[in-house]
Amino acid sequence: MATDANPAGKKTLEIGVVGGGLMGMAVARKLAVMGHQVTVLESAPQVGGLSTWQDYEHFQWDRFYHVILPSDRQLISLLKELGLASELQWKRTYTGFYVDKEMHSISSNMEFLKFPLLSFPSKIRLAWTLLYGSRVDDWRKLERETCASWLLRVSGRNNYDKLWKPLLLAKLGESHSRVSAVFIWSYIKRMFSARDKTASAEQLGHVRGGYKSVFGRMMDQIEAARGQVLTDVSVRMVSQRADAGLTVDIEGESLAFDKVICTSPANVLRSIVDSELLKISTPEHEIEYLGVICVVVVTRSPVSPFYVVNIADPEIPFTGVIGMSTVVDHQNTGGFHLTYLPRYLLSSSDEFKQDDESVKMQFISGLKTMFPDFDDADLVEVHVHRAAKVQPLQVLEYSGRVPDIKTLNPDLYVLNTSQFVNATLNNNEVVSAVNKFCETFSPHG
């Protein structure tokens, strides 16, 4: 239980953190640095969640694609605190657009002006849409308008039919008609922030060694503060102790803590937290989640010269081509090239459950359609990764659908991504939420 060993003279607590994704690890590391003894309980074989890593036989790298933007101030600050500032590398990146069986580069203002899909007036209006969207602050008004309606009004029919609608279909499928304008607004805000103000070019970054390096440093700092990170641990129940604090039951053992922080989604909280400790409202409509099937292709030669290729072709089975090796130094990937092929779809759909071999065949076929020079002899490995809950589907009035979670015990805290109602789910937002939580965290509840 609590001691007074904190060198700053503050009360030292034993804190349990349920969930070892970026949010759980970041909050555990922050509280450990503040002088508390922290135990992370993660059900998977390794920490990281959506930011975890994969053994690609010849090297290890992130399971899903991640980059760092120059505007990701909270994330960059965390990397500095972890001693990884010197490992953060930046690179100029390029953007492609695939439409009508042709590949176009739109990586500069001149290339954008030459882009044949849109007329010059449409391009002016598109530029205005991006500028206007990046400067909108009142997101609640956008919750009341569909994405399609907002884009038609601001960007015009020509831009919507030729550019926005194909991209929304690729990203959301038929669900795109139900999504609010907050969805596209949050992406525009984040996309604009990737522009370096002096170079007028997209600058994206990564940490040498990928997120495995980041989580390794966080584990080091937690353990240096006498904390621990337990994996392959299934939490059965969080309940109140007879005297003070909380008990977390795991298989074959009960752990006692002064405080417990749960980073699990609402449906998991309902099953692992005693109902006397937590009140979760039940909205009229359940939240729908976008999942992702992500095929990772390892090759001897680069597949694409672009970091991202946006796809406006319904025959291509994935929603983009992410050329990670255009950003990441080849020393990180054993001299091989890494390409991610994501397909976003509702996690409840039958397509999400399609077997790996069928997915591989379809995706590689689509890659050959886009890149006719692709050679099977160049292929080293193909992996299929899935995540069921990448982000909620931001339908009209989405913030009203988010379950209201209230803790009924001062020793229990909930910190999860369902609280992100006006932003894309990205690692900078996660770290920002953790920092805000720790600023108000009180040893006294």
N, C-alpha and C positions, 0 to 999 in steps of 0.2 A: 504493500500500500504506500501512501504518500510519505515522502521523507523531506528533509530540509537540506539536502546535499547540493542543491543548485548553487554554484559559485556566485551568482548574482544576488543571492539572498532570497530568491523567489522559491515558492513551493515546488518541489519536484514531484511529478506525477508519473504513475505507470499507466500508459495509454495503449489501448488496442486499436489498430486500424484494420478494418475489414475491407479487403480489396487491395491488390498490389499492382493496379494499373498506374498510369502516370499520376493521376490525382491522388491515389492512396500513397504512393511512394513519395511524392513531392510534399504532401502534408506531414508524413511521418518524418521525413528528413528535416523539414523546417522546425518541427516541434523538438526533434532530437537536438538540433543545434541550439534551441532555446533552453536546453538543459533537462528535458524530460526523457524518461526511459520508455521507448516505443517498441511495440511488437506488431509487425505487419503479418496479416493472415491472408494468404493468396491460395485459391483453389487450384490454379493451373500449375504445371510443372516448373514454370519460370515466370518472373514478374514481367510487367510491361503492358499487358492488355493489348489494345490496338497498336501500340508502339513497340511491341516485343520484336524479337529478332528470330532469324531462321538460319539453320546450318545448310548452306548451299553446296556442300561437299568440299568445294575448293576455297570457300571463304564463308564468313558470317556477315549478314546484313539484315536490315529491317524486313519484316514479313510483309508489311504494307508500305506504300511510298509516303515519305515525309520529307519536306524541305523547310527551311527557316527563312522568313522574310526579314528584310532590314527593319521593318516596323515592329517586329515581335520583341518588344522591349523587355517584357516580363520574362520571357523564355531566355533571351540572351543574358539577362541579369542572373538568372539561375545558373546558366552555364559558366558564367564568371565565378559565381560563388562555389561551384564545383571544381574550379581550377581548370576548366576546359576552354578558356578564352583563346588560348594559342592553338587549339585544335579546331576552331571554327573557321571554315574556309568558304569564300564567296566566289561565285562564278557568273558571268554573263550568260543568259540563257536565250533560247529562241523558241518561237511559237509557230506551229503549223495548223492548217485547216484543210480537212479532207472533205470534198464535196464533188458530186458528179464524176466520180472515179478519178479525180485529179487532186494532187497535193499542191497546196499553196503556202508560201511563207508569208507571215504577217508580223514579222519581228521588228519592223522599223516603220516610221511614219511614211516613208516613201513606198514601202511594200504595201502598206495598208491602202495608200492612195491608188495603187495599181491593181488592187484586189478586184477581179472581174465580176464577182458575185453581186456586188452592189453598185448602184449608180453614184455619182459624186454627191448629189443632194442627200442620198441615203446615208452615205458615209459621214457627212457633216452631222446628220441627225443622230447617227449611232455614237459619234464622238460626244455629242451633247448628252445623250442618255447616260454614258459612262461618267461624265463629269458631274451631271446633275445627281445621279444616283450616289456618287461618292460623297456628296455634300448634304444629303438628306439625313436629318437627325431624329425626326419624329417617326420612329418605326411603328408605333401603335396605329397610326393612320393606315400604314401599308398592310397591317393585319386584316383590314376590312375589305381589301381589294385583291382579286386574283392576280397571279403573276402575269397571266396572258393579258388581262385587261390593262394592267399598268404599263406593260411593254408596248401594247398597241397604242395607248394614249401618248406615251412619251417618245417612243421610238418609231412609230408608224407601221402601217401594214406591210410595206415592202421589206423592211428590216425584220419584222416579226416572222413573216412567211419564209423568207430565205435564210435567215440566220438564227433567230431566237427559238422559234418553234422546233426546228430539227435538233437543236442543242438540248432543249427541255425534254423532248421525246427520248433522246439518247440518255439523258441523266435520270429521268423519272418515269419513262414509259407513259401509259395512259393516265397515270396519276398526276401528270403535270397540270391538268385542267383544274385540279382541286387545291393546288398550292397557292399560298398567299404571296404577295409581292415581297414580303420579308425575305423569302428564299433567295431571290435574285439580287435584292439590295445588299444582303450580307456578303454575297460573293463579289459584287462590284466593289464594295468597300475594301475587302481584303485584297482583291486583285490590284486595285489602284495603289495600295501600300507596297506592292512589290517593286514599284518603279523607283529607281535611284534618282533623286531630284537633280543631281549634277550630271549624270550620264544619260538621263532619259531612256534608260534601258532596264529590262528586268534583271535584278540581281537576286539570286537565290543561294542559300547556304546550307551546309551540312557540317556535322561534327565528325572528325576523323574516327572511324570505327563504328559510326552509326549510333543508334540509341542504346545499343549494348554498352557502349562506353559511358553514356549518361547514367543508365541504371546501375552500372558498376560503381561509379563514383557515389551515387546516392546510398547504395548499400554500404560502402566503406564508411561514409559519414555516420550512418545510423549505428553501425556496429562499433565505431569509435566512441560513440556516446553510450555504450553498453546496451544498445537496443539489438533487436534481431528481426530477421526476415524469414518467415516460414512459408514454404511452398508446398503444394500438394496437400493442403489443409482445407478440409470442408467444414465450414461453420454450420453447426446444427441449430443453435439457439443463443440469443443474447437476452439475459434476464437480470432482474434486480437482485442484489445480495441482501441478506438479512440485515447486515449492519450498515454498510455504505459501499458505494461503487457498484460495479456490474460484473457479471460472470458471462464468459463466452464459452459455450460448450462446443468442443470439437470432438472428433472421433476418439473415444477412449480417455478423454481428459477434459477438465474444466479449468479455465484460466481466469484469474481474478485481476480486474483493472479498476483504477480510479475513474477513468473516462474511456469511452469507446466512440470511435468515429467510423461510421458506415459510409462507404462510397458506392454501395450497390444500388441498382435501379429499384423503382418502387415495387415491382412484382417480386423481386428477391427479398426486399425488406419485409414484405408481408409474411414471408415464410420463415424468416430466421430471427425476427425480433418479437419478443413477447408483446402481445397486444396491449398490455398495461403500460408499456413504455412509449408507444407510438400511435399516432392517429393519422391515417392516410385517407383523404377524401376519395370518393369514387366518382369521377366525372361521368357525365352522360355518355360520352363517346371515348372509347379506348384509344390510346395513342398508337398510331401505326409507325413502324420503323423501316427505314431504308437499310437494307443489308448490302453487302458487296461480295461478289465473286471476283477474286483477283488472281489472274494467271501471271506467274513470274517466269520470264523467259531468259535463260542464261545463254549467251552466244559468244563466239570467238571474235566476231566483228560487230560494229555498231549497226543496229537496225534502223535507227532514225537519227537525223541531225538535230532534231528538236527535243526540248525537254517535254513539251506537251503538244500533242496533235489533237485538236478538237475535231470531232467526227459528226458530220451531218449526212449520214447515209444509213438508212434503216436496215440495210442488208449486212452491215458489219455487226458482229455479235457482242462487241464490247463498246464502251462509251468513250474511250480515249486511249492514246498510246503515250505512256510516260517513259521517256528515255532517261532513266536515272543516271546512266553513265555520262550524260552530257553535263551533269552537275558534280558527280562524285569522282574523285581521283581514282584511277584504275588500281592503284596500290591497295585500295580498300577492298577491291573485289577480285583479287588474285590475277589481275590482268584480263579478266573477262568483262563482258558488257551485260548490263542488267536492264531489262525492259519490263514494265508493269502494264498489264492489260486489264483494267477494271470494268466491271459491269455492275451498275447500281440498280437494285430492284427491291420491291417489297420483300422483306424476309419471310412473309407468310406465303409467298407465291410458290407454285410447283417448280418453276424454273430454278429457284434458289436451291432446290433439293436434287437437281440433276447430277448424275454421277460424274466423277472427276475425268474419266477417260473421254466421255462425250464432250465435256467442256473443253478439254485439251484439243480435241480434233476440230471443233468448231472455231476456237480462238486462233489456232495456228492457220487454219484455212483463211480466216478473215485477215490475218496478218499478211499472208501471201497475196491476197487480193489488193491490199493497200500498198504493199512493197513487192512488186513482181520479181525483183532481183533477190529476194530472200532465198537462201540456200539451206536445205535440210542438213547438209554436211557441216554447216556452221553452228548447228544447234548442239548445246552441251547438256542442258537440263530444262525441264518444264515442271513447275510446281503450281498446284491449285490451292489457294487459301480462301477462306470464307470468314466473314464476320456478320452476325445476324443483326446487330444493333449499332450501326455506324452513326446514324443520326435520325431523330424523329422526322416524320413527314410534316412540314410546317403548313398545315391547312389553314383555312380562314379562321381567325380568332383562336389561333393555336394556344396562346398563353392561357386562355380560359380552360383548356383541356388538360393542362399539366396538373397532376394530382397535388393537392396542398398537403405537405408533409409537416406534421408538428410533433416534436418530441415532448413527451410528458414527464421526462426525468431529466434533471439538469446535468446528469453525467453522460447523456447520450446525445450525439450530434450526427446529423446527416449532411453529407456533402457529395452531390452527384451531378451529372451532366444534364439531368432533366431541368435544372435551373437555368439552362441556356435557352432563352426564348427569343433573343434578338441578335444572335450571332451564329456563324458557322462553328461547328465543332472542330477545334484545332488546338494544338498543344499550347499555344500562347494563351488562349482563353482559359484552359485548364489551370495553368500556372497562375494566371491572374486571379482566378477564383480561390485558389489555395492561399495566395498572399492576403487577400481580403479576409478570408476566414481566420487566418493566424493573427491578423492585426486585432481582431475582436475576441480571440480566444481567451477565456478567463479560467484560471485554475479553480475558481470558486463557483463555476457554473454560470 
